[in-house]
Amino acid sequence: MRTLIFTVMALVVIGLANWAYSENYATQSTLREVDDLNEEIGRAREQLSVLRAEWAYLNRPERLRNLVDLNFEVLGLMPLSASHFGDADKVSYPPLDMDDLVNPVDLSAQFDGFDAEVPE
């Protein structure tokens, strides 16, 4: 009987050691994946900052002004002035649905006023 208990315990210990060994390698593999993803995120952020800097460089007002001057005949771009904008009263808005404004709203509860005292 004692031999059977020792054998079962030895098999349980071997099984648990095997499980711990496999979990250790699975954890290491997952940590390597996380490190790879963090490096990829860092590269993407660096690339994004470079792209933002390039965008800011390409959208400099003096550069755009020179491009407009060079391509005036093709594009016909003119500087903005107040005469290019219309008046707000000339805008046609859709008609209002007056039913929503005129019909009363049903309340689900009655308001009886405040019971609390107002501090002075």
Secondary structure, DSSP 8 states (H G I E B T S, - for coil): -HHHHHHHHHHHHHHHHHHHHHHHHHHHHHHHHHHHHHHHHHHHHHHHHHHHHHHHHHT-HHHHHHHHHHTHHHH------GGGS--GGGS------HHHHHS----SS------S----
